[in-house]
């Protein structure tokens, strides 16, 4: 079975925030949790142990910088970082700002029932620009 990420089927290309050394950051297509970002490894790998020690170190630096950026931009109370891969077996981190008005602050986003929130193109562009201006990488 082909990898959705390697095939370019996900995440949406017009949601790209920035290209980093090892990863590309994309705004998740569901913005029910504002700022939800996906950090995708540029090459195919499914597990952290598939990376070299140096790649793992660089990867955590990139996750950290994206987390810091989202915390500032969205005034987050907490940042959730999740590396799962059960549905899309390609290394990618979900970096999710949890805000003061969070509907379920003690639950992981996966357990919060909601209708996906898609952004209009102009709102998407505004949000991407806002995040890009804060990035330090």
N, C-alpha and C positions, 0 to 999 in steps of 0.2 A: 504494500500500500504506500502511495506517495505521501510525503510530508506536506501538509497544508502550508507551512511556513516556507519551505524550500521551493514549493510550486508557486509561491507568490499569491496564494488565495486568502491569506490572513497574516497579519492584520491589514486593514485597508491602507493602501499606499498614501492616500491623501491625509492620513492621520499622523504622518511622520513628524516627530518633534525634532530629533537630532540623530546624527550618525556619530557614534562614539568609536573608541578603538576596537572593541570586541563586539559591541552590540548596536542595535538601532532602537531608539525609543519611539514609541507610538502612543498616542492618546487612544485608549480603548474605545471601541465603537459604542459601548454602553456607558453613558455618563450619569447614570442614576446616582453613583457616588462620584461627585465632581472631582476631576483630576485623575481618575483611574487611568494608570499608564501601564503599558506592557513593554518590557525591555527584552528584546529578542537577540539571541546569539546569532552573529552573522553566518557562521558555518553550522552545519548539522552536527549536533551531539545531543544525546538524550540524558546523560547523567553528569553530575559534577566530576565524578572520577574519570570521565572521558577527557577532561581538560588537564593541561599541565599545571603544575603548582603556580607558575607565573600567570597563566590565564585565569586561574581561580582567584588569585590575588587582584588582578586587574578587574575581573568581573565584579568582585565585591566593592571595589572603588567606584565603579560605574553605578551599581545599585545604590550605593551611599550618596553619590552626587545627585542622582535623580530623586532620591528620597528627600534630601535636603532642599532641593529646588521646589518640589511639590509642597513640602511643609511650609515654606515661605510664601509661595504663591497663593495657597489655599488656606493659610492660617490654620493648619491642621492641629488637632489635639493629639493625634497619634498617626503614625504611618504603618500600615500593614505591608509586609513583603512576603510574598508566597511564591514558592517554586514547586509546582506540582507535576504537570506533564502527563497526567492520566488521559486527558482528552486529546491533547496535541503533544506527541512525544518528540519534542524539540525544545532544548533548554530555553525557557523564557520566564522572566520574573513578572509577577503582577505587583505593582507598587501602587497602593491605594491610600490616599489621604482620608482619614476619618475626621469629620468635622464636628463642631459643637452641636449642630442640629441633626446629627446622625440618627436615623430612625431606629437603629438597633446597635448601639455602640459596643455591646458585649458579644455580638454574634459575628462570625466571619461573613463576608459579603455573599458567599455562595448560599447561605441559609436564609437570607433576607428576601422574602417573596416581593417581587416588584415587576412592573412592566419596564422593559429596557428603554432607556432614554437616549434617543439619537439627537445629535445637535444639527441645527440648520447650518448650511455651509458657511454663512457669514459668522455665526457664533463659534463654529469650529475653528475658523481662521483666527478669530480674536483670542480664543483660548490657547491655541498653538503659539501665537506670537507672545502672549503673556508669559508662557512657560519658557520659551526660547530666550527671552530677554533676561531671565534669572539664571540660566544655566552657566556654569563656570568651566565646563569641559569643552 
